[in-house]
Amino acid sequence: MVTSLSGVRKQNPGQLNSVQLNIVTLVDMDKATENRSLEEAMYMVDNSVGGSGQGTASLETVCKQGQVLNWIIRPIDMERRGDGTWPPMPKINNIVFLDTEAGDEEDVAEKKVAIELKIYGAPDRMRDPLTPVYYYWAGTVLSTLRPGTYRYRLVVELEQEHKKERLYLNTVDHPSIRVIAV
C-alpha cells in the first residue's frame, strides 16, 4: 500500500499515475507492402520523457507502473485522394510482449505486463474530412509489474491497394517499454 498526498492509503499504487502515454507508429504502406516487411517502413514516436529511439522502429517508451499506454497506428499518407478514395490503412492486430528473461526474444512472455489491451477505432466507412480515423490499442501497465525493460512485437495488418486480402507483418526490430517505479 502507498499513502497518497491526501494521506489516504491506496491499495493500487500504480493508480496514482493518470498521465496517458501515446505511442504513435507511422507506416510507409507502399514500402511495407512492396517488400512484405516493416523493416525500414515503420517509424515510432511517443510522448514519454527519457526514452530513446524516437523516429525508429526500436522505440523505448519510459512509463510508470499503472500508467495507461495508447498504441496508435496510421499510414504516413492519410489524405483523401483526388478521386475520393482513401489510401490503404494499417491496423495493429496484436501486441505481444516477449520473454526477454529467457534470452529468446521471439518467445511470448509468460507473465502479464499490461491489462485491458484492447483495440479501438472507427470502421473505415467512417473516414471523412472531419473525422480522423485510425486504429489504436490501449492498455494499463500492471501496477505491480517489476521495474525493468519489456520488449514487444507488433503484429500489423495492412490493407493492400486494389486487393481484398490483407498482409500480416511482425515488427522486425522490437520496441520496448521501460517501466519505472511509482
C-alpha positions in Angstrom: 0.0 0.0 0.0 1.1 3.6 -0.7 0.0 6.7 1.0 -1.3 9.4 -1.3 -0.8 13.2 -0.9 -4.1 13.4 0.9 -2.9 10.9 3.5 -5.3 8.1 2.2 -3.6 4.8 1.8 -4.0 3.4 -1.8 -4.4 -0.3 -2.4 -3.3 0.0 -6.1 -0.2 2.3 -6.0 0.0 2.4 -9.8 -3.4 4.1 -10.0 -1.7 7.3 -8.8 -0.4 8.0 -12.3 -3.1 9.4 -14.5 -1.0 10.7 -17.4 -1.5 8.6 -20.5 1.3 8.0 -23.0 0.8 7.8 -26.7 3.0 5.5 -28.8 2.4 6.5 -32.4 3.5 4.2 -35.3 3.7 5.6 -38.8 3.8 3.1 -41.7 5.1 3.6 -45.2 2.4 1.5 -46.7 3.9 1.3 -50.2 7.3 0.2 -49.0 5.9 -2.3 -46.5 3.6 -4.0 -49.0 6.2 -4.0 -51.7 8.9 -5.5 -49.5 6.4 -7.6 -47.4 8.3 -6.3 -44.4 8.1 -3.5 -41.8 11.8 -3.1 -41.9 12.7 0.5 -42.8 8.9 1.1 -43.4 7.9 1.8 -39.7 8.6 4.8 -37.6 7.6 5.2 -33.9 7.4 8.2 -31.6 5.9 8.8 -28.1 5.4 11.5 -25.6 7.4 9.9 -22.8 10.3 11.5 -21.1 13.7 9.9 -21.1 13.2 7.2 -23.7 15.2 6.6 -26.8 14.8 5.7 -30.4 12.3 8.4 -31.4 11.6 8.1 -35.1 12.8 4.5 -35.3 11.3 1.0 -35.1 13.2 0.4 -31.9 11.5 3.0 -29.7 11.9 2.7 -25.9 9.0 4.3 -24.1 9.6 5.2 -20.4 6.4 4.6 -18.3 5.4 4.1 -14.7 3.6 1.2 -13.0 -0.1 1.6 -13.6 0.2 4.0 -16.5 -2.1 3.9 -19.5 -0.4 3.4 -22.8 -2.1 4.1 -26.2 -0.6 2.5 -29.3 -1.8 4.4 -32.3 -1.0 3.4 -35.9 -1.6 5.2 -39.1 -0.2 5.4 -42.6 2.3 8.2 -43.5 -0.1 9.1 -46.3 -3.5 9.6 -44.8 -5.0 12.3 -47.0 -8.1 11.6 -49.1 -7.2 11.3 -52.8 -8.5 13.5 -55.6 -10.7 10.7 -56.8 -12.4 10.5 -53.4 -10.7 7.2 -52.3 -8.6 6.7 -49.3 -5.1 5.2 -49.2 -4.7 1.7 -47.6 -4.7 1.6 -43.8 -2.6 -0.2 -41.2 -4.1 -1.8 -38.1 -2.4 -3.3 -35.1 -3.7 -6.8 -35.0 -1.9 -7.7 -31.8 0.8 -6.6 -29.3 2.9 -9.5 -28.0 5.3 -8.9 -25.1 8.4 -11.0 -25.4 10.2 -13.2 -22.9 13.5 -11.3 -22.6 14.5 -13.2 -19.4 14.7 -16.5 -21.2 17.1 -14.9 -23.7 15.0 -15.8 -26.7 13.1 -12.6 -27.7 10.8 -14.5 -30.1 9.1 -16.4 -27.3 6.0 -14.9 -25.8 6.3 -13.6 -22.2 4.8 -15.9 -19.7 3.9 -13.1 -17.3 1.3 -10.4 -18.0 2.7 -6.9 -18.5 -0.4 -4.9 -19.1 -4.1 -5.3 -18.6 -7.0 -4.5 -20.9 -5.0 -4.4 -24.1 -7.9 -3.8 -26.5 -8.3 -2.5 -30.0 -10.2 0.7 -30.6 -11.0 2.7 -33.7 -13.7 3.6 -36.1 -14.7 1.5 -39.1 -13.3 2.5 -42.4 -16.6 3.7 -43.7 -16.4 6.5 -41.1 -13.4 8.1 -42.9 -14.3 11.6 -43.9 -12.6 15.0 -43.9 -14.0 15.9 -40.4 -13.3 12.6 -38.6 -9.8 11.4 -38.1 -9.8 7.6 -38.2 -7.0 5.4 -37.0 -6.8 2.2 -35.0 -5.2 2.0 -31.6 -4.7 -0.3 -28.7 -4.9 0.8 -25.1 -3.7 -1.0 -22.0 -2.6 -0.3 -18.5 0.9 -1.3 -17.2 0.3 -3.6 -14.2 0.7 -1.5 -11.0 2.7 -4.5 -9.5 5.0 -5.0 -12.5 8.6 -5.2 -11.5 10.6 -2.2 -12.9 12.6 -3.1 -16.0 12.6 -3.2 -19.8 9.9 -5.2 -21.6 10.3 -5.7 -25.3 7.3 -6.3 -27.5 6.3 -7.2 -31.1 3.5 -5.6 -33.1 1.5 -7.7 -35.4 0.3 -5.3 -38.1 -2.4 -5.9 -40.6 -2.1 -3.9 -43.8 -4.6 -3.2 -46.4 -3.3 -3.6 -50.0 -4.0 -1.3 -52.9 -6.7 -2.8 -55.1 -6.7 -6.2 -53.2 -9.2 -7.6 -50.7 -6.6 -9.8 -49.0 -4.7 -8.3 -46.0 -1.0 -8.6 -45.4 0.1 -9.5 -41.8 3.6 -8.5 -40.7 5.5 -8.6 -37.5 7.9 -5.9 -36.4 11.5 -6.8 -37.2 13.1 -4.5 -34.6 11.4 -4.8 -31.2 10.3 -1.7 -29.5 10.1 -1.7 -25.7 8.7 -0.1 -22.6 11.0 0.7 -19.7 8.9 0.6 -16.5 10.0 2.7 -13.6 8.6 2.5 -10.1 5.9 4.9 -9.0 
